[in-house]
Amino acid sequence: MEIKKKNVLKMYNLPKKVFFCKKCTISNQRPRIRFNSKGVCSACQFAEFKRKKINWKKREEELLRLLDKHRSKTNKNDIIVPCSGGKDGSWVAHQLKFKYGMNPLCVTWRPIVPSTIGKKNLRNFINIGFDHILGEPDASTLRNLTSLSFNFLGEPFQPFIYGQYNYPVKIAVENNISIMMYGENGEVEYGGDMTYAFKPYNDFKIRDKHYFSKILPKHWKKYKIDPIKLKEFEPPSINAVKKNKTQMHFFGYYKFWDPQENFYYCQKNTNFEVNPNRTEGTYSKYASLDDKLDGFHYYLMFIKFGIGRATSDSAHEIRDGKISREEAVYLVKKYDGEFPKKYYKIFLEYCRLNDEKFEKIIDSWRSPHIWKRNNGKWELKNTVWKDL
């Protein structure tokens, strides 16, 4: 497998000079994020807007009108909810079923290497009484795509992301269900393209640009991946989507989005359980528990952008008023970029790598505007704690 140095600046259209938001811990290296003249990121600006300016009662009235339009009169499934059994999708599905009287069909795309706690949480969720479909792609194809994506995209989770977004659309079309309800609009909540910040849904074409980095499943045919197997990762045709009048809505548009409160809700209502210990790379125990390889998704984010899991978690918790910026900076300094050693051997075996190849691929994604060598060790050139 050929390992070439990547031009991260060009690939993601990043600014060469690194600086950090004045309110949270995120930097301008997050793709598509924007800053105002006061040095405040778009995610912090939106967080203040949604807390102070949005009339959530009116937003809920919008939701009720939408649901009334689609609610089944014969107890058939009337809405698709992508859900892994985690805190966010479970909150959405539980609210729709038990508060708003919908009959959701919950759809899960199989994690790459499912974790024990993830499988337990999904089972607990289903046992409450939810209709559920699990998408399981060909195991060999999933494995090959994960390995290829790790090298050529710096994103071992890319095949999972394909399925996470495409498989629920396929189920919606197959079952003639025209409305889908995702959790939050990540571009808006975490910083990115604000085009759909004030709309309840987005265009399906946005997925190709933002979530797939313009690299669609068919791209991998040139690496001798079976085209028939690749179809499992692809969405239905755009004509089928239009004929079904499929719409992808965000629950976070209608209801105030707060990940920590979602956790408390699901702990009480869906028997959601956390890891006994904190997750590597951050300080929390309740987020992204489903996949043993999840830590490498966040570690590559740290390598490519200097933004790790603790940065992402702490930035959102600042915006939600859970912690101060000073507390967040301390947590970032302590945990960000921590190597995910717990499942490292599993990752190597799954991707058919040895230590040397792993390190070469990792280093191929280090951009010189972010990293420097100091006494033989890699260091970030810019850190949020230097701002204090």
Secondary structure as GFF3:
##gff-version 3
##sequence-region A 1 388
A	DSSP	alpha_helix	8	12	.	.	.	ID=ss1
A	DSSP	alpha_helix	42	52	.	.	.	ID=ss2
A	DSSP	alpha_helix	56	70	.	.	.	ID=ss3
A	DSSP	beta_strand	79	82	.	.	.	ID=ss4
A	DSSP	alpha_helix	87	94	.	.	.	ID=ss5
A	DSSP	pi_helix	95	99	.	.	.	ID=ss6
A	DSSP	beta_strand	104	109	.	.	.	ID=ss7
A	DSSP	alpha_helix	116	126	.	.	.	ID=ss8
A	DSSP	beta_strand	131	135	.	.	.	ID=ss9
A	DSSP	alpha_helix	139	152	.	.	.	ID=ss10
A	DSSP	alpha_helix	158	174	.	.	.	ID=ss11
A	DSSP	beta_strand	179	182	.	.	.	ID=ss12
A	DSSP	alpha_helix	186	189	.	.	.	ID=ss13
A	DSSP	alpha_helix	205	210	.	.	.	ID=ss14
A	DSSP	three_ten_helix	217	223	.	.	.	ID=ss15
A	DSSP	alpha_helix	227	230	.	.	.	ID=ss16
A	DSSP	three_ten_helix	231	233	.	.	.	ID=ss17
A	DSSP	alpha_helix	238	243	.	.	.	ID=ss18
A	DSSP	beta_strand	247	250	.	.	.	ID=ss19
A	DSSP	alpha_helix	251	254	.	.	.	ID=ss20
A	DSSP	alpha_helix	259	269	.	.	.	ID=ss21
A	DSSP	alpha_helix	294	305	.	.	.	ID=ss22
A	DSSP	alpha_helix	309	319	.	.	.	ID=ss23
A	DSSP	alpha_helix	325	335	.	.	.	ID=ss24
A	DSSP	three_ten_helix	341	343	.	.	.	ID=ss25
A	DSSP	alpha_helix	344	351	.	.	.	ID=ss26
A	DSSP	alpha_helix	355	364	.	.	.	ID=ss27
A	DSSP	beta_strand	371	374	.	.	.	ID=ss28
A	DSSP	beta_strand	377	380	.	.	.	ID=ss29
A	DSSP	three_ten_helix	384	387	.	.	.	ID=ss30
###
